[in-house]
Amino acid sequence: MRFFDLLSLIIDNLGRRKGRVVLTAIGVVIGTASVVILVSLAAGLQKSATSQLWGVNDLSRIDVSPNYGDMPVMDVKVAGGGGSGTSGQILITPSAISDIAAIPGVKAAVARDWFPGGAELRVGKLVNYPSIMGVDTTDLSVFDYNMEGGVTTLERGTAIIGGYAARGFMDPNMRPGQEEPTQPDLLGQQVRLVLTKWDATGMPVTKTVNLRIVGIIQENRSESDYMMYVRMDEMTAWSEWVQGKRINRNKDGFNSLVVRAESPDLTIEIADQINAMGFYASTPQEMVESINGVFVIMQLVFGGVGAIALLVAAIGIANTMAMAILERTREIGLMKAIGATNRNVLSIFLGEAAGIGFIGGLGGVALGWGGGAILNVVLSNYMVSQGNTVSTQMTYTPLWLPLFALVFATLVGLLSGLYPSLRAATLVPVTALKYE
């Protein structure tokens, strides 16, 4: 029997029993839609979580922290020596930075230091509380920040501020119900930075520094959104004022170090070498890989839940095919009497079972995709109503998922009809013709 003749016969047989086919296919539709929606939900959560990780867009970045003696160190041999304040400590000293910078594939290594006291940024009557960080570089272009305005070059008496921090000013004297103040245009403006420390009696002591904002970093959902960057020499002087002692970087080190790899492909390898030196190096790639592992398991679990619904549908297909064979026993006998082989009969009934699975799969894919799209619209509208302008995707349907679901549903139908089809193929023609 030619393929197209077989296909035509299968379609004709399914069309003769539309009601039964539709009712049986509904189970497959529900099962397939469940697989598509649940796996899309897990994939959407994965994509959303990954995209919102701080610094995830900078896959060439490595954040390095000192080892204060709470991490195991194996055979640490640093040519310049990572400075050690006490036994077991490995600090980010200038010599250690030089050793890290010498690792093949390292593009830049920039030391950073947090301001250890309180800081308040003032513009007229408005105040803001950004995090103050000193960077041991005169050009922030090494971090590949997208600038909202201004330059990336730091000079003495200047600062570069993150986009979110630049618009976080408030009026401390604002009364309830009063209109929110207009945010100042900081670019090029002179601002006052009020630094605070506390004396031995617990009383605050302040120091005012005048700074000019020369650049604003575009918001990128990373730590830079909340930062104000200044030169390291100025930060060191402010820290010495707070601590009341001179800071020796060869002994005290820096708070942290940002390393940039020449290529994202080298990030993990460089991080491993830095860890081998005794420091703690973390990369966005590690976070991405970790979260991807969790969500892969979630997709498998969700897909398994949907597959259970398909297995229930498989029982319905098997039952439908068994009933069809009983009703068409004489038809099968007649087919064999006029020359149909066991293979021909098997192909017809297997094709009908697979056809039910395919029809249900098509309906399930359409329903699952549509349901996912509706969930995204509902969530987006809800987030907008809550004043959140960040795009949120609850479900995400990878291109492979609809195809996989359709093929899987078809296979479920095929396998469900295997036993009834084998029974039909092995019927004895004479016995089948006598069946009432």
QUIWO-V77621 format. One record per run of one state. SS is the DSSP state (hx for helix, st for strand, lp for the rest). FROM is the first residue (numbers start at 1). TO is the last residue. If there is no record, write none. Layout:
SS|FROM|TO  SS|FROM|TO
This chain:
lp|1|2  hx|3|16  lp|17|17  hx|18|51  lp|52|60  st|61|65  lp|66|66  st|67|67  lp|68|89  st|90|90  lp|91|91  st|92|92  lp|93|93  hx|94|101  lp|102|105  st|106|114  lp|115|117  st|118|123  lp|124|125  st|126|128  lp|129|130  st|131|135  lp|136|138  st|139|139  hx|140|143  lp|144|146  st|147|150  lp|151|152  st|153|153  lp|154|157  st|158|162  hx|163|166  lp|167|169  st|170|171  lp|172|189  st|190|198  lp|199|203  st|204|217  lp|218|222  hx|223|226  st|227|231  hx|232|243  lp|244|248  hx|249|252  lp|253|253  st|254|254  lp|255|255  st|256|261  lp|262|263  hx|264|276  lp|277|279  st|280|283  hx|284|327  lp|328|328  hx|329|337  lp|338|341  hx|342|385  lp|386|398  hx|399|416  lp|417|417  hx|418|425  lp|426|428  hx|429|434  lp|435|436
